[in-house]
Amino acid sequence: MAPRKKKAGAKAPEADKPEAVKPGEVLQMVPEKPLLALLALDKRTKKQQSELAGEIGQKVGEICERYGTNRKALSVIRTLNRMEPEKLADFLDHFDYLLDVSGLEKRAADVQRLPLNEPAGEADGEGAGDGAPAAEGDGKVSRPQFGARAVAAAE
């Protein structure tokens, strides 16, 4: 049988030629030694992080228990404390505005609260109170923003 003739315009398979690969397209893998070092460091630091988180959690619990501090409010203050001054200022500007227009302060002000350690008669307006809620023996106040610094300083 005679060899077949190639059709005009047909290309021969290019399986023998390697494709040109650009340097940015080559997938590189991390070598074993740096990977194992990273994993060992990760394991050590994870243990340390857990210990530190437990210690901080214990301190937060003590503060909340001793002073009656709201855990969520303390968490927000801790988050704000870690912010850079510029970001903190920006956040507080927006927060103050949003708190003002959202009506949340009015909603909170509508909550009826009992006065703390107020002598009899003062609750009816007969006493000579200074407008700030009285502090309990352990330093708690009914609305911390009104007189909290004075109570904390007295401790």
Secondary structure, 3 states (H helix, E strand, C coil): CCCCCCCCCCCCCCCCCCCCCCHHHCCCCCCHHHHHHHHHHHHHHHHHHHHHHHHHHHHHHHHHHHHCCCHHHHHHHHHHHCCCHHHHHHHHHHHHHHHHHHCHHHHHHCCCCCCCCCCCCHHHCCCCCCCCCCCCCCCCCCCCCCCHHHHHHHC
